Amino acid sequence: MALRIPCLIAATLLYQVPWLAAGILVLSIPLPWMAVLIANDRPPKTRERFRPFHRAPDGEPLDARRTRALPPAPVTGSH
């Protein structure tokens, strides 16, 4: 993407050579598309690396676990 503006500037400076200016403009058109392709180019995630949710050691999903509430704190003294 950083090359697109210099290409446009070079094309305007070379307007006296129309075929060269047009060639630079034509080459600068697919630059954003190519930048996106290069930025997103990575291997797909493997099944071991991607897990939609984690399971507890007993095999139950973590969000389905039962939690125990703490007993209420004793009230000491009075005002």
Secondary structure, DSSP 4 states (H G I P E B T S, - for coil): -TTHHHHHHHHHHTTTSHHHHHHHHHHHTTHHHHHHHHHT--PPPPTTT--SS-B-TTSSBGGG---PPPPPPPP----
